[in-house]
Amino acid sequence: MRRIGTQEVALASMLGALSAISEIIPGPPFDIPFPLLPQVSWDITGLPIMVSLLLNGPLSAVYTGIVGCSIIFLRGNFSGGILKVIAELATILAFASLNKGVVIKSITAVGSRVLTMTIANYYLLQLFYGIPEPTVIGLLPPIGLFNATQALINIIPAYIIYARIKSTQSNLPSPKHSPNFTDQSKNVTEKKFFARLEIV
């Protein structure tokens, strides 16, 4: 895995800050209760993390995720922070693990999040919250549906944003074909030509 440069760290930090801000702002679209289980909410915390992944790769995305999820721990919600980190890592690492099209990568990421969080919730809901095992088992299906939809909320808008950024970049003129570059090149060539004449 390649190292990330200064510009990539700066972008990952900015996206992490956006992720953290979205975590603390109440109400839609930042916080929408899941109808089948109102104790959990859809959010857009993972959206900047996915944008970071698409733009600069998994290392940047992990850094963005750490910055974004750190606000949960700072607010004293240790158990919620642990579950959030596991969910986001399961999503971005599965998405990044395949060199396939976006549809296959998205399906893999959704499946990874659901499977990982089903296992994590089975153990951690009992450990952190003291919820009896039969109750936890009953909660797992709606939690699985929640995680599937949350993964799509992260991936689909992030990919649209990424595609727009790439489209904008591709439409920008190349420096080698810009008028200023051409004029500068001509000036340099002319200076070298006259300098050779003087030497002769």
Accessible surface in RSA format (square Angstrom, percent):
REM  Atomic radii and reference values for relative SASA: ProtOr
REM  Chains: A
REM  Algorithm: Lee & Richards
REM  Probe-radius: 1.40
REM  Slices: 20
REM RES _ NUM      All-atoms   Total-Side   Main-Chain    Non-polar    All polar
REM                ABS   REL    ABS   REL    ABS   REL    ABS   REL    ABS   REL
RES MET A   1   171.84  89.0  83.65  55.4  88.18 210.0  90.01  76.5  81.83 108.4
RES ARG A   2   144.41  60.6 127.87  65.2  16.54  39.4  83.95 114.7  60.46  36.6
RES ARG A   3   216.72  91.0 202.93 103.4  13.79  32.8  79.20 108.2 137.52  83.3
RES ILE A   4    39.42  22.4  19.68  14.7  19.74  47.6  20.31  14.6  19.11  51.9
RES GLY A   5    39.34  48.5   0.00   N/A  39.34  48.5  36.37  99.8   2.97   6.7
RES THR A   6   120.45  85.7 108.51 110.0  11.94  28.5  75.43 101.3  45.02  68.1
RES GLN A   7   158.29  88.5 149.41 109.2   8.89  21.2  54.84 116.7 103.46  78.5
RES GLU A   8    32.46  18.6  31.25  23.6   1.21   2.9  18.22  35.2  14.24  11.6
RES VAL A   9    54.58  35.9  54.58  49.4   0.00   0.0  54.58  47.4   0.00   0.0
RES ALA A  10    61.64  56.7  48.74  75.2  12.90  29.3  56.63  79.7   5.02  13.3
RES LEU A  11    53.08  29.6  48.91  35.0   4.17  10.5  52.56  36.9   0.52   1.4
RES ALA A  12     0.39   0.4   0.00   0.0   0.39   0.9   0.39   0.6   0.00   0.0
RES SER A  13    38.54  32.6  35.34  47.2   3.19   7.4  30.08  64.1   8.46  11.8
RES MET A  14   105.86  54.8  98.79  65.4   7.08  16.8  64.84  55.1  41.03  54.4
RES LEU A  15    14.51   8.1  14.51  10.4   0.00   0.0  14.51  10.2   0.00   0.0
RES GLY A  16     0.00   0.0   0.00   N/A   0.00   0.0   0.00   0.0   0.00   0.0
RES ALA A  17    45.47  41.8  41.39  63.9   4.07   9.3  45.33  63.8   0.13   0.4
RES LEU A  18    90.28  50.3  86.54  61.9   3.74   9.4  86.63  60.8   3.65   9.8
RES SER A  19     0.00   0.0   0.00   0.0   0.00   0.0   0.00   0.0   0.00   0.0
RES ALA A  20    15.96  14.7  15.83  24.4   0.13   0.3  15.96  22.5   0.00   0.0
RES ILE A  21    86.46  49.2  86.18  64.2   0.29   0.7  86.46  62.3   0.00   0.0
RES SER A  22     6.44   5.4   5.51   7.4   0.93   2.1   5.75  12.2   0.69   1.0
RES GLU A  23    44.14  25.3  28.93  21.9  15.21  36.2   2.04   4.0  42.10  34.4
RES ILE A  24    77.51  44.1  60.18  44.8  17.32  41.8  61.35  44.2  16.16  43.8
RES ILE A  25    62.68  35.7  59.93  44.6   2.75   6.6  61.19  44.1   1.49   4.0
RES PRO A  26   112.22  81.8  95.43  87.0  16.79  61.0 100.36  82.9  11.85  73.7
RES GLY A  27    25.70  31.7   0.00   N/A  25.70  31.7  22.90  62.8   2.81   6.3
RES PRO A  28   103.94  75.8  81.73  74.5  22.22  80.8  81.83  67.6  22.12 137.5
RES PRO A  29    81.52  59.4  78.07  71.2   3.45  12.5  78.07  64.5   3.45  21.4
RES PHE A  30    55.08  27.6  53.54  33.2   1.54   4.0  53.54  32.5   1.54   4.4
RES ASP A  31    55.73  39.0  54.05  53.8   1.68   4.0   8.67  20.4  47.06  46.9
RES ILE A  32    65.97  37.5  65.97  49.2   0.00   0.0  65.97  47.5   0.00   0.0
RES PRO A  33    76.80  56.0  70.77  64.5   6.03  21.9  70.77  58.4   6.03  37.5
RES PHE A  34     6.24   3.1   6.22   3.9   0.02   0.1   6.22   3.8   0.02   0.1
RES PRO A  35    98.47  71.8  67.72  61.7  30.76 111.8  78.34  64.7  20.13 125.1
RES LEU A  36   111.45  62.1  87.03  62.3  24.43  61.4  90.34  63.4  21.11  56.8
RES LEU A  37    17.83   9.9  17.83  12.8   0.00   0.0  17.83  12.5   0.00   0.0
RES PRO A  38    91.50  66.7  76.29  69.5  15.22  55.3  76.44  63.1  15.06  93.6
RES GLN A  39   149.67  83.7 110.71  80.9  38.97  92.8  66.57 141.7  83.10  63.0
RES VAL A  40    45.20  29.7  40.78  36.9   4.42  10.7  45.20  39.3   0.00   0.0
RES SER A  41    29.56  25.0  19.83  26.5   9.73  22.4   7.20  15.3  22.36  31.3
RES TRP A  42    49.26  19.8  49.17  23.8   0.10   0.2  49.19  26.2   0.07   0.1
RES ASP A  43    19.21  13.5  17.60  17.5   1.61   3.8   5.97  14.0  13.24  13.2
RES ILE A  44    44.73  25.5  44.66  33.3   0.07   0.2  44.66  32.2   0.07   0.2
RES THR A  45     0.00   0.0   0.00   0.0   0.00   0.0   0.00   0.0   0.00   0.0
RES GLY A  46     0.30   0.4   0.00   N/A   0.30   0.4   0.00   0.0   0.30   0.7
RES LEU A  47    26.79  14.9  26.79  19.2   0.00   0.0  26.79  18.8   0.00   0.0
RES PRO A  48    13.85  10.1  12.72  11.6   1.13   4.1  13.85  11.4   0.00   0.0
RES ILE A  49     0.07   0.0   0.07   0.1   0.00   0.0   0.07   0.0   0.00   0.0
RES MET A  50     0.78   0.4   0.78   0.5   0.00   0.0   0.78   0.7   0.00   0.0
RES VAL A  51     7.39   4.9   7.39   6.7   0.00   0.0   7.39   6.4   0.00   0.0
RES SER A  52     0.51   0.4   0.45   0.6   0.06   0.1   0.06   0.1   0.45   0.6
RES LEU A  53    10.49   5.8   5.34   3.8   5.14  12.9   5.34   3.8   5.14  13.8
RES LEU A  54    31.25  17.4  13.07   9.4  18.18  45.7  16.44  11.5  14.80  39.8
RES LEU A  55    39.65  22.1  17.59  12.6  22.06  55.5  17.69  12.4  21.96  59.1
RES ASN A  56    25.27  17.4  18.70  18.1   6.56  15.8   3.33   8.0  21.94  21.2
RES GLY A  57    19.92  24.6   0.00   N/A  19.92  24.6  17.31  47.5   2.61   5.9
RES PRO A  58    37.42  27.3  37.37  34.1   0.05   0.2  37.42  30.9   0.00   0.0
RES LEU A  59    67.61  37.7  66.40  47.5   1.21   3.0  66.76  46.9   0.85   2.3
RES SER A  60     0.00   0.0   0.00   0.0   0.00   0.0   0.00   0.0   0.00   0.0
RES ALA A  61     0.00   0.0   0.00   0.0   0.00   0.0   0.00   0.0   0.00   0.0
RES VAL A  62    39.18  25.8  38.23  34.6   0.95   2.3  38.45  33.4   0.73   2.0
RES TYR A  63    81.15  37.9  79.72  45.4   1.43   3.7  53.23  40.0  27.92  34.4
RES THR A  64     0.00   0.0   0.00   0.0   0.00   0.0   0.00   0.0   0.00   0.0
RES GLY A  65     9.33  11.5   0.00   N/A   9.33  11.5   9.20  25.2   0.14   0.3
RES ILE A  66   110.18  62.7 104.79  78.1   5.38  13.0 108.19  77.9   1.99   5.4
RES VAL A  67    43.50  28.6  39.93  36.1   3.57   8.6  42.77  37.2   0.74   2.0
RES GLY A  68     0.00   0.0   0.00   N/A   0.00   0.0   0.00   0.0   0.00   0.0
RES CYS A  69     2.18   1.6   2.18   2.4   0.00   0.0   0.88   2.2   1.30   1.4
RES SER A  70    42.27  35.7  39.14  52.2   3.13   7.2  29.53  62.9  12.75  17.9
RES ILE A  71    35.95  20.5  35.88  26.7   0.07   0.2  35.95  25.9   0.00   0.0
RES ILE A  72    11.17   6.4  10.04   7.5   1.13   2.7  11.17   8.0   0.00   0.0
RES PHE A  73    70.74  35.4  55.44  34.3  15.30  39.8  56.34  34.2  14.40  41.2
RES LEU A  74   143.85  80.1 109.23  78.1  34.63  87.0 113.26  79.5  30.60  82.3
RES ARG A  75   148.14  62.2 110.20  56.2  37.94  90.3  36.60  50.0 111.54  67.6
RES GLY A  76    65.45  80.7   0.00   N/A  65.45  80.7  36.17  99.2  29.29  65.6
RES ASN A  77    72.34  49.9  66.69  64.4   5.65  13.6  22.15  53.3  50.19  48.5
RES PHE A  78   124.45  62.3 121.64  75.3   2.81   7.3 122.04  74.0   2.41   6.9
RES SER A  79    19.06  16.1  17.50  23.4   1.55   3.6   7.69  16.4  11.37  15.9
RES GLY A  80    17.15  21.1   0.00   N/A  17.15  21.1  12.83  35.2   4.32   9.7
RES GLY A  81     0.00   0.0   0.00   N/A   0.00   0.0   0.00   0.0   0.00   0.0
RES ILE A  82    49.42  28.1  49.30  36.7   0.12   0.3  49.30  35.5   0.12   0.3
RES LEU A  83    24.99  13.9  24.45  17.5   0.54   1.4  24.73  17.4   0.26   0.7
RES LYS A  84    26.57  13.0  23.23  14.3   3.34   7.9  20.72  18.7   5.84   6.2
RES VAL A  85    44.55  29.3  43.36  39.3   1.20   2.9  44.54  38.7   0.01   0.0
RES ILE A  86    49.70  28.3  47.05  35.1   2.65   6.4  48.87  35.2   0.83   2.2
RES ALA A  87     3.99   3.7   3.99   6.2   0.00   0.0   3.99   5.6   0.00   0.0
RES GLU A  88     5.30   3.0   5.30   4.0   0.00   0.0   3.88   7.5   1.42   1.2
RES LEU A  89    60.66  33.8  60.62  43.4   0.03   0.1  60.66  42.6   0.00   0.0
RES ALA A  90    12.67  11.6   1.86   2.9  10.80  24.6  11.72  16.5   0.95   2.5
RES THR A  91     0.20   0.1   0.20   0.2   0.00   0.0   0.20   0.3   0.00   0.0
RES ILE A  92     1.09   0.6   1.09   0.8   0.00   0.0   1.09   0.8   0.00   0.0
RES LEU A  93    83.32  46.4  78.33  56.0   4.98  12.5  78.84  55.4   4.47  12.0
RES ALA A  94    13.15  12.1   6.22   9.6   6.93  15.8  11.98  16.9   1.17   3.1
RES PHE A  95     4.69   2.3   4.69   2.9   0.00   0.0   4.69   2.8   0.00   0.0
RES ALA A  96    36.44  33.5   8.11  12.5  28.33  64.4  12.12  17.1  24.31  64.4
RES SER A  97    80.63  68.1  41.00  54.7  39.63  91.3  45.08  96.0  35.55  49.8
RES LEU A  98    58.91  32.8  54.91  39.3   4.00  10.1  56.83  39.9   2.07   5.6
RES ASN A  99   153.56 105.9 126.78 122.5  26.78  64.5  38.39  92.4 115.17 111.3
RES LYS A 100   131.42  64.1 109.68  67.3  21.74  51.8  59.97  54.0  71.45  76.1
RES GLY A 101    48.06  59.3   0.00   N/A  48.06  59.3  37.96 104.2  10.10  22.6
RES VAL A 102    48.31  31.8  40.94  37.1   7.37  17.8  41.45  36.0   6.86  18.6
RES VAL A 103   100.53  66.2  97.40  88.2   3.13   7.5 100.33  87.2   0.20   0.5
RES ILE A 104    86.96  49.5  86.89  64.7   0.06   0.1  86.89  62.6   0.06   0.2
RES LYS A 105    34.10  16.6  34.10  20.9   0.00   0.0  18.83  16.9  15.27  16.3
RES SER A 106    15.70  13.3  15.64  20.9   0.06   0.1  11.97  25.5   3.73   5.2
RES ILE A 107   111.06  63.2 106.24  79.1   4.82  11.6 108.79  78.3   2.27   6.2
RES THR A 108    44.86  31.9  36.18  36.7   8.68  20.7  34.01  45.7  10.85  16.4
RES ALA A 109     0.00   0.0   0.00   0.0   0.00   0.0   0.00   0.0   0.00   0.0
RES VAL A 110    25.52  16.8  25.52  23.1   0.00   0.0  25.52  22.2   0.00   0.0
RES GLY A 111    38.28  47.2   0.00   N/A  38.28  47.2  34.45  94.5   3.83   8.6
RES SER A 112    29.86  25.2  20.66  27.6   9.20  21.2  16.19  34.5  13.68  19.2
RES ARG A 113     3.43   1.4   3.43   1.8   0.00   0.0   0.00   0.0   3.43   2.1
RES VAL A 114    41.49  27.3  41.19  37.3   0.30   0.7  41.26  35.8   0.23   0.6
RES LEU A 115   115.70  64.4 113.15  81.0   2.54   6.4 115.59  81.2   0.11   0.3
RES THR A 116    45.97  32.7  42.04  42.6   3.92   9.4  28.66  38.5  17.31  26.2
RES MET A 117     7.25   3.8   7.25   4.8   0.00   0.0   7.25   6.2   0.00   0.0
RES THR A 118    42.69  30.4  41.64  42.2   1.05   2.5  36.05  48.4   6.64  10.0
RES ILE A 119    94.36  53.7  91.56  68.2   2.80   6.8  94.36  68.0   0.00   0.0
RES ALA A 120    13.02  12.0   5.80   8.9   7.22  16.4  12.83  18.1   0.18   0.5
RES ASN A 121     8.32   5.7   8.32   8.0   0.00   0.0   0.00   0.0   8.32   8.0
RES TYR A 122    57.62  26.9  57.62  32.8   0.00   0.0  34.95  26.3  22.67  27.9
RES TYR A 123   136.85  63.9 132.82  75.6   4.03  10.5  90.38  67.9  46.47  57.3
RES LEU A 124    28.61  15.9  28.61  20.5   0.00   0.0  28.61  20.1   0.00   0.0
RES LEU A 125    16.36   9.1  16.36  11.7   0.00   0.0  16.36  11.5   0.00   0.0
RES GLN A 126    57.24  32.0  45.92  33.6  11.32  26.9  17.14  36.5  40.10  30.4
RES LEU A 127   131.51  73.2 103.46  74.0  28.05  70.5 110.16  77.4  21.35  57.4
RES PHE A 128    64.79  32.4  31.46  19.5  33.33  86.7  34.99  21.2  29.80  85.3
RES TYR A 129   110.82  51.7  78.34  44.6  32.48  84.5  71.78  53.9  39.04  48.1
RES GLY A 130    59.22  73.0   0.00   N/A  59.22  73.0  31.96  87.7  27.26  61.1
RES ILE A 131    43.27  24.6  38.64  28.8   4.62  11.1  40.64  29.3   2.62   7.1
RES PRO A 132    84.39  61.5  72.78  66.3  11.60  42.2  84.39  69.7   0.00   0.0
RES GLU A 133    74.31  42.7  70.26  53.2   4.06   9.7  13.63  26.4  60.68  49.5
RES PRO A 134   103.53  75.5  89.15  81.3  14.38  52.3  93.14  76.9  10.39  64.6
RES THR A 135    69.31  49.3  59.93  60.8   9.38  22.3  44.62  59.9  24.68  37.3
RES VAL A 136     0.00   0.0   0.00   0.0   0.00   0.0   0.00   0.0   0.00   0.0
RES ILE A 137    90.85  51.7  88.08  65.6   2.77   6.7  88.08  63.4   2.77   7.5
RES GLY A 138    51.33  63.3   0.00   N/A  51.33  63.3  36.32  99.7  15.01  33.6
RES LEU A 139    41.86  23.3  41.86  29.9   0.00   0.0  41.86  29.4   0.00   0.0
RES LEU A 140    25.91  14.4  23.14  16.6   2.77   7.0  23.31  16.4   2.60   7.0
RES PRO A 141    92.52  67.4  73.97  67.4  18.55  67.4  85.64  70.7   6.88  42.8
RES PRO A 142    28.04  20.4  25.06  22.8   2.98  10.8  27.80  23.0   0.23   1.5
RES ILE A 143    13.76   7.8  13.76  10.2   0.00   0.0  13.76   9.9   0.00   0.0
RES GLY A 144     9.37  11.6   0.00   N/A   9.37  11.6   8.76  24.0   0.61   1.4
RES LEU A 145    88.94  49.5  82.80  59.2   6.13  15.4  86.60  60.8   2.33   6.3
RES PHE A 146    22.05  11.0  22.05  13.7   0.00   0.0  22.05  13.4   0.00   0.0
RES ASN A 147     5.80   4.0   5.80   5.6   0.00   0.0   0.00   0.0   5.80   5.6
RES ALA A 148    21.75  20.0  21.75  33.6   0.00   0.0  21.75  30.6   0.00   0.0
RES THR A 149    41.01  29.2  39.70  40.2   1.31   3.1  40.49  54.4   0.52   0.8
RES GLN A 150     0.07   0.0   0.07   0.1   0.00   0.0   0.00   0.0   0.07   0.1
RES ALA A 151     0.00   0.0   0.00   0.0   0.00   0.0   0.00   0.0   0.00   0.0
RES LEU A 152    72.48  40.4  71.68  51.3   0.81   2.0  71.98  50.6   0.50   1.4
RES ILE A 153    54.78  31.2  50.26  37.4   4.52  10.9  54.70  39.4   0.09   0.2
RES ASN A 154     0.06   0.0   0.06   0.1   0.00   0.0   0.00   0.0   0.06   0.1
RES ILE A 155     3.16   1.8   3.16   2.4   0.00   0.0   3.16   2.3   0.00   0.0
RES ILE A 156    93.82  53.4  91.07  67.8   2.75   6.6  93.44  67.3   0.38   1.0
RES PRO A 157    44.49  32.4  42.39  38.6   2.10   7.6  44.30  36.6   0.19   1.2
RES ALA A 158     0.00   0.0   0.00   0.0   0.00   0.0   0.00   0.0   0.00   0.0
RES TYR A 159    80.66  37.7  80.66  45.9   0.00   0.0  42.83  32.2  37.83  46.6
RES ILE A 160   100.56  57.2  98.00  73.0   2.56   6.2 100.40  72.3   0.16   0.4
RES ILE A 161    69.91  39.8  67.76  50.5   2.15   5.2  69.83  50.3   0.08   0.2
RES TYR A 162    49.04  22.9  49.04  27.9   0.00   0.0  15.30  11.5  33.73  41.6
RES ALA A 163    44.43  40.9  36.59  56.5   7.84  17.8  40.66  57.3   3.77  10.0
RES ARG A 164   170.32  71.5 169.64  86.5   0.68   1.6  50.66  69.2 119.65  72.5
RES ILE A 165    58.66  33.4  55.09  41.0   3.57   8.6  58.54  42.2   0.12   0.3
RES LYS A 166    88.83  43.3  84.78  52.0   4.04   9.6  42.77  38.5  46.05  49.1
RES SER A 167    55.89  47.2  49.24  65.7   6.64  15.3  27.16  57.8  28.73  40.2
RES THR A 168    80.56  57.3  76.77  77.8   3.78   9.0  56.26  75.6  24.30  36.7
RES GLN A 169    95.42  53.4  83.49  61.0  11.93  28.4  30.22  64.3  65.20  49.5
RES SER A 170    88.76  75.0  50.51  67.4  38.25  88.1  52.10 110.9  36.66  51.4
RES ASN A 171   117.52  81.0  87.73  84.8  29.79  71.7  29.18  70.2  88.34  85.4
RES LEU A 172   116.22  64.7 102.16  73.1  14.06  35.3 102.32  71.9  13.91  37.4
RES PRO A 173   104.51  76.2  79.89  72.8  24.61  89.5  91.70  75.7  12.80  79.6
RES SER A 174    50.34  42.5  39.87  53.2  10.47  24.1  31.04  66.1  19.30  27.0
RES PRO A 175    99.75  72.7  94.31  86.0   5.43  19.8  99.75  82.4   0.00   0.0
RES LYS A 176   148.62  72.5 136.34  83.7  12.28  29.2  78.85  71.0  69.77  74.3
RES HIS A 177   148.99  81.4 121.91  84.7  27.08  69.3  92.77  95.6  56.22  65.4
RES SER A 178    24.67  20.8  24.04  32.1   0.63   1.5  18.74  39.9   5.93   8.3
RES PRO A 179   103.41  75.4  96.66  88.1   6.75  24.5 103.41  85.4   0.00   0.0
RES ASN A 180   106.35  73.3 104.75 101.2   1.60   3.8  18.08  43.5  88.27  85.3
RES PHE A 181    84.93  42.5  82.75  51.3   2.17   5.7  84.44  51.2   0.49   1.4
RES THR A 182    63.68  45.3  61.49  62.3   2.19   5.2  49.42  66.4  14.26  21.6
RES ASP A 183    77.24  54.1  75.66  75.3   1.57   3.7  23.70  55.8  53.54  53.4
RES GLN A 184   110.55  61.8 108.91  79.6   1.64   3.9  36.72  78.2  73.84  56.0
RES SER A 185    46.85  39.6  39.50  52.7   7.34  16.9  36.50  77.7  10.35  14.5
RES LYS A 186   117.84  57.5 114.29  70.1   3.56   8.5  61.81  55.6  56.03  59.7
RES ASN A 187    75.55  52.1  74.25  71.8   1.30   3.1  12.95  31.2  62.60  60.5
RES VAL A 188    78.09  51.4  77.20  69.9   0.89   2.1  77.91  67.7   0.18   0.5
RES THR A 189    87.93  62.5  85.55  86.7   2.38   5.7  63.27  85.0  24.67  37.3
RES GLU A 190    85.63  49.2  84.29  63.8   1.33   3.2  28.96  56.0  56.67  46.3
RES LYS A 191   151.88  74.1 142.41  87.4   9.47  22.5  90.79  81.7  61.09  65.1
RES LYS A 192   135.56  66.1 130.81  80.3   4.75  11.3  82.44  74.2  53.12  56.6
RES PHE A 193   112.26  56.2 109.16  67.6   3.09   8.1 111.97  67.9   0.29   0.8
RES PHE A 194   117.03  58.6 116.84  72.4   0.19   0.5 116.84  70.8   0.19   0.6
RES ALA A 195    46.72  43.0  42.38  65.4   4.34   9.9  45.38  63.9   1.34   3.6
RES ARG A 196   171.62  72.1 170.55  86.9   1.06   2.5  49.63  67.8 121.99  73.9
RES LEU A 197    96.66  53.8  83.61  59.8  13.05  32.8  83.94  59.0  12.71  34.2
RES GLU A 198   150.43  86.4 115.59  87.4  34.84  83.0  50.09  96.9 100.35  81.9
RES ILE A 199   149.11  84.8 119.16  88.8  29.95  72.2 126.10  90.8  23.01  62.4
RES VAL A 200   155.68 102.4 100.56  91.0  55.12 132.8 117.77 102.3  37.91 102.8
END  Absolute sums over single chains surface
CHAIN  1 A    11993.2      10237.7       1755.5       8526.3       3466.9
END  Absolute sums over all chains
TOTAL         11993.2      10237.7       1755.5       8526.3       3466.9
